[in-house]
């Protein structure tokens, strides 16, 4: 009830704030506008014998000259250098919708390219490092729209692969924020898969480095997805994709526009036996069936050329079997109850290869945004909500025998909030931006556990247990808020120099209450043609993700088989960082770019996450001190039908002294780490990716595109005689794809392109480890996917 009331208040405050701001701006504009000036829909009449098609082409041509269409390489890396208000107007995708009219009335043409451009200008990444994936790039990667977003992001520099679909960017754990059309989504509980689908993206960017002040909360990287719309993606596409390991993946997308309305939706169903990484090196995992459902929809209403309202909504529902790890030792077949009825039932009937553990994850979200442009002001105001839940069902007997606890767990988080971003072209050389974000979150955790009670100790001092298990119930709930305000000025003192400076104020009031003022400074200098040098400093404040903070009542499990070795659970605190970044980008030849970046992060209360216990849910904790540093080299070439790219990076991430959630660790590890630096469990020294694509017959009606990608990792950490002191073996995987397109194959105007695709993952069938089951916060071994051959057929209409 409290969250519902807060959500209502947030929505009301958003509406009132936006309405008041627009009212003031409208009045200001009314006093400065000459009489008769209009910013509404353009009305263009046709004269003579000009046809509707020719007229539309003429209008579209005119607007293209005015607005322009951004084009780029398939996959490329660039440093964003924002220009003054009189420059840089060519960015953004052109959106032209034609509203039919009566014969005696002129056609009404609404041109919204400048709205797309204005939205991108609300959050420029001046001085940061931006790696972009356009629509062609997303389709070129093996698997295309069928691969999850984390697999796409592995093609960017500095991105390391981990189990459960996790990625690590520049040595951080999971501090990646996702944005849809510039609106940041609250965090959820997703661990395995992605709630967002690649098919929904028209383009995507990964922004890292010293971020400007409009980016807060999660700052290792910003993934901004520009969604498809019904104007640029009119019509439908139906596809079926599948093959090895019972892989079956049908999908459907459809979009269109009518008058001022624009709509797009996509849905899919995934059934396979590779939902979670295999715990063994075998070709097929034991007990690894998954079923997933996804839906995403986008509805827009363009009131006039300066006003647009959009609604984005999505649903993700996924069910997983947890793979079994055969040959495990039964930890709790203790002599004290060897002759009991329970022991007789357990022994000989429960094998770790035949356990039945399951997990279900649900994510629902919605974003309602208003975009408005009034003279020198542009703004986007939004309200959003997200619900995410996770439910773990144990093997009632097996978990008890092997882990000493069979726990049915349910966790959920409901988040709602508002975001406002304003751009003001204050002067020729100054662009001022300001705004704020507010999240209200409610998290609930419930567990129903079966454990053994301790009834004494043996001659060696080890505990002995009752022959009959006991029940332990635990539950908690908490409501909290995080908020942030920012202001910044993008100043161009010289023609080839851009300075972006600003401040953020962030706060959190959840399990911890903290706040911070954070200065940001970025410089971009273009000393000669084709070159851009950048340097930046950012002060970061990262609240601990609400959903990964543990609130377990440790005393309830005291004197049981699930008792923690350390009875201490200090509150997870916000991370505070000093972040430095510098680099250079040079265009060598037309279509060929090379870049180099170096970064250094000095952290207090560095946040890390790990999996502790049978449910695959991450729990957060702090290192008192942390350091992350590294460098990246990237190159790409795109010319005609050929595209090439290559990235490699070096990184080191270390921490010292665990100061929160100590009950998850053994006392020996805590003592060692308290005064020594150790590698973080996700620290990978070398990471590389590369890709190539060539289109045969690209000017014909039957183009054939062949592509290949490579991902290399030197290995994540594992335990040796010290925590995280070893490294799992290095690996390199190669993937191939061939896509044959037939334009209007069936010769019917209703039907469009027909596409056949063949994808091969892990071409050389190398069995490689992502995790070996050891390391701080690592639950079980995970192997990468073995060779998998998949085929697909899609038909547009």
N, C-alpha and C positions, 0 to 999 in steps of 0.2 A: 504494500500500500504506500509506504514511504517513497519507494522508487517511482511509482506511478505519479504521485503528487509532484515529485521533483521533475519528472519528465514533462508534466503539464506546465510547470512553471518555466522550464527551459524553453519549451516551444513558444509560450506566450512572450517571454523576454526577447526571443529571436524576432518574432513578428513585430513587436513594439519597437525594438531597436532599429530594425531594418526600415520599417515604415517611417519612423521619425527621421532617420538619416536621409532617406529618399525625399521626404517632404522638404527638408532644409535645402538639399541640393537642387531640387526642382525649383524652389523659390529663388535660390541664388541664380540659377540659369535663366529664369524668367526675367530677372532684372538686367541681365547682361546680354540676352539674345536680341538681335534685331527683330522687329515685327515681321511676321510671315515666315520665319525660319522654322523648319519642321524636321524632327528626327524620327518620324514615324515611317510606316511602310511606303516604299517607293511605288508610284503608279506610273507605268510606262505604256503609252498607247502605240498601237501598230498602225502604220499608214501604208497606203498603196497596196501592192500585191504581196507584201512580205508575209510569209507563212509563220505559223506559230513556232515551228521548229527553228526557222531562221531567226525569228525574233528572240527566242530563248537563247540561241547560240550567241546572238549579238550582245544581249544583256550579260550572259555568262562571261563572254570574252572581255567585256568592259570591267566587270567586277574582278576578273582574274588579274587584270592590269592594276586595279586599285588595291586588291588584297593580296593576291599571290597564293601559291600553294607551296608548302614546304616539302621539299624532296630531300632525299639523303641516301647514304649508302645502306646496304642491307643491315649490317651491324657495324657501328662505329663508335668511337670514343671521342668526346670533344669537351673543351672547357668553355662554358657558357659565358659570353661577353655581352652583357646587355647594353643596349644603346639608349640614347636619349629619346625623348618623345617624338622627335622629328625623324628618327631613324628606325630601322629594324621593323618596319611594318609588314614585311613579307612573310612572317611566320604564321603558322596555323593552317588548318585545312579549310578549303572553301566549301561552304554549305549553301546551296542555292535551292530554294523551293519555289515552285510556280503554282499559284492558286488560280484555277480556271475561273472565267467570268462569263457573264452573258455577252452576246455578240455586240450589243450596243455599249458595253462598258469595257474600259481598258483592263488588261491583265494586271494582277497585283503580284509583284515579285519581291520576296523578302530575302535579303542577303544578310547572312549572319557570320560571314568569315571573320569580321572584326570582333565578334563575340568570342569566337574560338581563340583569336589572337589575344584579346584582352584577358581571357582566362589564363593563358600561358604566361602573360606578363605579371599576373598576380603573385607568382612564386618563381621568379627567376633564380637560377643556380649560379649566380655570378661568382667566379673563383673556385667553385666546386668542380668535381670531376663527374661528367655525365656520360654514361654508356647507353646508347639508344638502339632499340629494336623496332624497326618499322614493320609494316604488315608483310612486306616481301621477306624480311628476315625471319619472322615468326613462321611463315609457311615453308621456308627453306630448311630449317632445322629438322633433322630426322624425327618423324612423328608429327611434325607440324602442329596443328591446333589440338591434336590428341594428347600431347605431352603436358604434364602439370607445369605450373609456373616455375617451380624450383629447378626443373631440368633445363628450362630456358635460361635461367639466371646463371647456371654453371658455365655458360659460354662467356661471361663477363670476367674481367681480371679481378683477382683477389677474392674470389668466391670459392669456398671449400665445401665439399660434399660431406654429409653426415647421414646417420641412420634416421629412420622415421620421417624422411622428407625434409630434414632440417638443412639449412645452409648457414655458413659462417662467412661474414663479409669483413675483411680486414681484421681478422683476429678476434672479433666480438662473437658472442654466442648467438642470441636470437634477436638482437636489437634492430630489427628491420621493420619499418613502418610501410604500410600499403595505403595508397591513395587512389581513389576513383575520380577522375576529372578534377583533381586538385583537392578533394575532400578526404581527410585522413579517417580511416576506419579504426574504431577501438579494437583492442586486442581480444582474441578469443582463446579457446582451449585446443584448437586444432594442433595435432601432433603429426599425424600420418598424412597425408594428402593436403590438398588445397581447396578452400571453399571458393576461390576465384578460378575461373577457367581461362586458359589461353585463348580459346575461341571468342571470348567476349571482348578481347583487346584489339583495337585498331592499330595501336602502337603502344610502346612501353619504354620507360627509361629507368635506369638505375643510377642514382646520384649518391656519391660518396665524397669524403674529404671534409674540409672545414666548411660546414654548411652555414648559409646565411641565417638570419635570426627568425625567419618565418617557419623554420623547421625545428620542432621541439619534441620532447618525450623520448622517442626511439630514434637514435641518430647514427647508428652504424651505417645505415643506408636508407634511402627513400626510393621505393618502387612506385612510380606514378603511372597509372594505366589510363590511357585515353580510350574511352569505350567506343564501340561501334554505334552507329546510328542508322536510322532507316533511310536517310537521304543518300549517304555515300555507300550504303550496303542494302539497297533495295532488292526485294525478292527473297527467295528462300534457298537453302542448301540442305539436302538430306544426305547423310553418310552412314556407312556401316564399316567398322574397323575391327580387326581381330586376328586371331591366329593361335600361337602356342600358349600353353598353360591356361586353357579355357578362356582366353581373352576374347571378350565380346563387348563392343563399344558402339552402340548406335547413337546418333545425335541428330538434332534438327535445329536450324536457325531460320528466322524469318524477320524481315524488316520492311518498312515502307513509310511513306509520308503522304499526308493529305491536308492541303491548306497549311495551316499553322501548326499542325500536329505532326509529330515524328515518333516512330516506335521501332523497337528492335528487341527480340527475345531469342534465347537459345537454351536448349535443354539436352541433357544426355544421361545415359545409364552405363555404368561400368561394372562388369563382372569379370573377375580374374582370380588367379591363384598366386599373385605376386603383390598382395596388398601391403605386406610388411617384409622387411629384409629377412632372408633365410638365415637361420642360426647355424647352419652347417654349410660345407662347401659342395653339397650335393646339387644335382641339376634342378631338382624340384624340392621345395620346402614341404615339411610336414605340417598339415593343419594351417593353411594360409589362404583360405577363401575370403574374398571381400566382395561386397556389393555396395555401389555408391550411386547416389542420385544427385544431380545438380540442375539448378535453374537460375538464370539471370535474365532480367528484363530492364529495359530502358525506355522511358516515355518522356518526350519533350514537347513543350508548347512555346512557340516563339511569338510573343504578343506583338512585337515590332522589332525593328532592326537594333534596338538598344535594350531589349528586355527578353529574358528567356527563363522559363521554369522547367526543371527536370526532376524526374523521379527515377531512382535506380533501386531495384530490390533483388535479393538473391536468397536461395535456399540450398543448403548442402546437407545431405543425410548419408552417413557412411557406417557400415557395419564390417568389422574385421574379426577374423580368427587370429589368435596370436600363435605364431609358429612354435613348435615344440623343439626342445633341445635334448636329444636322447642321451642316455648314459649318465644322468645326474645321480648323485648320491642322496639317499633319504636322510635328512638331517635329524628327524625327530622320531625315528624308530628306536626309542630309548629302552634300555633293559627294565626300567621301573614299571613299564606297562606292557612288557613283551607278551604276557599271557592273557591280556585283556581281550574282550570281545572286539574292541575297536582295532587293536593291533592285528588281530587275526583277519579282520575285514580289509585292512589297509595293505598289509604285507602280501606280496604276490599278486595283488589285483590292480595296483597303481604303478604305471611305468611312465617316466617323464616323456617318452615318445608318444604317449596316447592321452595326454592331458587335453582338456577342453576349456581353454580360457578365451574369452571374447570381450570385445570392446566396441561401443557404439558412440559415434560423435555426430552432433547436430549443430548447424550454424544457420541462423537466419539474420538478415540485415536489410536495412532500408536507408536511403539517403534522399532527402528532399532539398533541392538547392534553388535559389533565386540568383540570377546574374543580371546586373544592371550597369549600364554605361551612361553617364551624364556629363557631357563636356570633358573636362580634364580628369574626372573621377571615374574609376571602374571598381565594382565590388562584386563579391560573391558571398552570399549568406546561406548557411545550410543548417539543417537539423538532421540527426542521424541516430540510429539505434541498432544494436546488435545483441543477439542472444546466442550463447554458445554453451553446450553441455557435453559432458563425457560420462559414460556409464561403463564400469568394468564388472564383468561377471567372472568369478574365479571357477576353477575346478574345485568343488567343495572338499574332496578328499586329497587330491594331488597337491594343491597349494599348502594344505595343512601339513602334509608329510615332508615336503621338500623345503618349505619356507617357515614352517611353524606358525603360519597365519593364513587363513583363507578369508579374504576381505572383499566384500561386495561394496564398491565405491561409486558414489554419484557426486559429480561436481558441476556447477553451472555458474555462469556469469552473465548478468544483464547490464549492458552499457547503453547510455544515451547521452547526447550532448549537442553542442552547437559550435560552429566555426564561422568566423567572419574575417574576410580578407579584403583590404581596400588598397587601391593604387591611385596615387595623385601625381599627375605630371605637373609638378609645382613650377618648374622653369625649364628652360632649354637643356640645362646641364644637370638638373636634379629631378629624380623620380623618387617620391616618398611612398613608402608602404607601411601599413600598420594593420593590426588585427588582434584577435584573441581566440582562444579555444577553451572549452570547458567540457569535461567528461564527468558524469555521475555514474557510479558503478555499484552493483550489488552482487556479491559472490556468496554462494551457498555450498557447503561441503557436508556430505553425510556418508558414514561408513558403518557397515554391519560386519563385524569380524568374529571369526571362530579361532580360538587360540587354546594352548595348553597352559594350565596354571602350574606354578612352581611349588613343589611340596617339600623341598629340602636340597641338600647338596651331597655329592658322593665323596669318596675318600680323597679325590684329587681336587675337590673344591668346585667341581662343575655342577650346575643346577640339575636337579631331577624334576620330572614333571608328573602331573596327575595322569591317570590312564583315560580319563574322560575329558573331552574338550569343554570349553566354556565360551559364552557369548560376551562380546564387548561392543557397545553402541557408542558412537561419537558423532557429533554434528555441530556445525557452527555456521554463522552467517554474519556478514558485515557490509555496510554501505559506506562508500567513500567518494572523494572527488579528487581530480587533478585538473589544473588550470594553467594557462600560459597567456601572456600578453607580449607583443613585440612591436617595435618601430625601427625603421631603417631608412637610410638615404643612399640612393645610388647616384654617385656624383662622377661626372666626366670632366675633370679639370683640364685635360689635354685630349687632343683628338684620338690618340692611341693609348690612353690610360683611363681605366675605370676603377673607382674606389667605392666599395660598398661597406658601410659601417652601420652598426645598429646595436640594440639592446633587447634582451628577453628577460621577462620575469616569470618564473615557473614555481608552482607549489604543488604539494601533494598532502592530502589528509585522508589516509587510509589506515593501514596498520602502523604507518609512521607518519609524522607530521613535520614536513620540512619545506624550505623555500630557498630560492637563489636568484640573484640578478646576474645575467650572463652577457658579457660583451662579445661582439663578433666583428671581425675585420677581414675583408678580402680585397686583394689587388689583382688586376689583370692588365698586363702591358703587352702591346703588340709592337715589338721593336723593328720588325721588318716584315716583308710580305710573306704571308702564309704561316707566320709564327705567332704563338700566344704563350706568354709566361704568366704563371699565377702563383700567388702565395696567400696564405690565410691563417688566422688564428680564431678558434672558437672555444668558448667556455660552455661546457655541457652540464646539464642537470637531467638525470635519467631516473624517474621514479621506478621502483620495483614493480614489475607487472603484477597487478592485483591477483590474477588467477594462479600464479605460481608461488605465492607466499603461503607457507604451511601454517595452519592454526591448530594442529593436532594437540589434544590433551594428553601429554605424555604420561601423566600419573595413572590414566586408565589402563595402560598396558604394563605398568610396573608389576614385577613378579609374575610375568607370563613369558611364553616362548617368543613373544613379539616385543619384549622390552628393549628399549634403546640402550646401547652401551654407554651413551653419554646423555645425562638427563639435563640438557641445557638447550634452550631454544630462543636465543636472542633475536630481536626483530630485524628483519631484512630492511636495510636502509637504502636511500637513494644514492646513486652513483654520481660523483662529481669529477669532471675531467677537464684537463687542459689539452687541447687538440691542435696540432700544427701540421700543415700540409703545404707542399710546394711542388711545382712541376712545369713541364714545357710540352707543347704540342707543335709539330712542324708538318706542313704539307710539302712532301718531297716533290711529287709530280701530280698532275691532275688525277684524282681518284686514289692517291696513295698518301696516307697519313701515318705518322709515328708519334708516340707520346711516352713520356716518362713522368712518374709521380713518386714522391717519397712522403711518408707520414710518421708521426710520433704522437702517442697518447700517454699521458700521465694521469692515472686514475686513483681516486680515493673511494673506498667502499665499492670496488669493482664488482659488478653483478655477474654471477655465473649461474648456470642451471644444470641439473642432473636428474637422472631417473633413479629413484630410490624405492624399491618394493616392486611387487608384481604388476600393479596397474601402470600402464605406460602413460604417465603424466609427469611433466617436468616440475621440479621444485627449485626455488631460487635460494641463493645464499650469497654472502659477501666475502671477498678478500679485502682485508684492510688496505692493502696497497696493490696496484697493478700497473704494468707497463706493456704497451703494444707498439711495435714499430715495424716498418717494412717499406718495400718499394714495389712498383709495378711498371712493366714495359708492355706497350700495346701497339699493334700495327694493323692496318687494314687497307685493302685495295678493292675498288669497285669500278669496273670499266666495261661497259657493254654487257655481254652475257656472262662475264667472269667476276666472281667475288671471292676474296680471300681475307682471312683475318687470323691473327695469332696473339696470344697474351701469355705472359708468365709473371709470377710474383713471388716474392720472398717475404715471410712474415715471422715474427716472434711475439708470443703472448705469454706473460708470466705473472704470477700472483704470489702473495705472501700473507699468511695469518688469516684463517677463516674466523669471522667474527659474528656470524649469525647462522641459525638453523643447524647448530652444532650436533644435534642428536642424530643427524644423518651419517655421521662419520665415526670412525673408531678413535679412541683416545690416542693411540700411537701416531696416527696420521695427523691429528690436530697438534700434537706436541712437535712433530717434525716440521710442519708447515708454519708454526707460530713464529719461527725465527729464521726460516730459510725460504728463498725463492724457489718456486716449482713452475713447470710448464702447465698451462691450463689444458684440460683434457681435449679441447677442440683446437689446440695449437697445431698447425700444419706448416712445416717450414717452406716447402715449395708447392706451388699450384700452377697449373698451366692448362690452356685450352686453345684449340685451333679449329679452323673449318675452311672448307672450300666448296664452291658451288659453280656449276656451269650449265647454261641453258642451250640445248641443241634446238635448232629450227625455231628460235625464239620469235622470228617474224612470220611464222607460218600458222596454220590453223591447228597444228598438232605439236606444240612445243614439248620437249622432254627436258626436265631438270634433274640433274644428278648432283648429290651433295654428300659430304662426309664431315664428321666432327670427331674431335679427340678431346678427352679429359684426362689430365694427369694429376696425381696427388702423391706426395712423398710419404703420406701416412699420418693419421691422427695419433694421439698419445695412448700409452698403455703403462701398466705398473711394472716396475722392476723391483729392486730392493728398496726403492724409494717411490713415493706416489708420483704417477705420471712420468716416471723416469725413462721409459722405453718408447719405441715407435713401432706401430704395425708396419708390415712391408709395403713398399711403394707399389703403385699400380698405374696402368694406362689403359683406357678403354677406347675403342674405335666404333663408330656408328656410321651406317650408310643409309642412303635413301634415294629412291628413284620415283619421280612423279611424272606421269604421262597425262597431258591435258588434251582433250578434243573439244574444240569450240563448235558448239551447236551440232554435235555428232548426229542427233536423230532428225535434224533438218526441220524442226518444228519451232515456230516463233516462241511458243510457250516455254520451251526448254532451253537452257543455257549450256554452260560448260559441263562436260563429263570428265571426271578425274580418277585415275587409277594410281595407287601408290604402293610401294614396297619399302619396308623399313627393316633394317637389321641392327639390333642393339647388341653390343659387345661382340663384334664380328669374330674375334679370335677365341671366343669362349673362355676367357681367362677367369678363373676363380680367385677373387680378391677380397680381402678383409677391409671393412670399414671400421669395425670395432672387434676386439678379441674377448670382450667380456670383463676386462680389467680396466682400471682407471677410476678417477674420482667421479662419481655420479653416473657410471656406466652399468647398465643392468644385465646385459646378455651380449654374446657375440652376434655380429651381423655381417653377412657377406653381400657383396654387390650382385646384381642380377646377371645370371649367365646368359649365353647367346639366346636371343629371342627374335623370331621372324614373324612379322605382322604385315598384313595386307589390308587395303582399304579401297572402297568405292564411294565416290560422292557425286551427286547430281544437283546442279542448280536449276531453279525454276522461277 
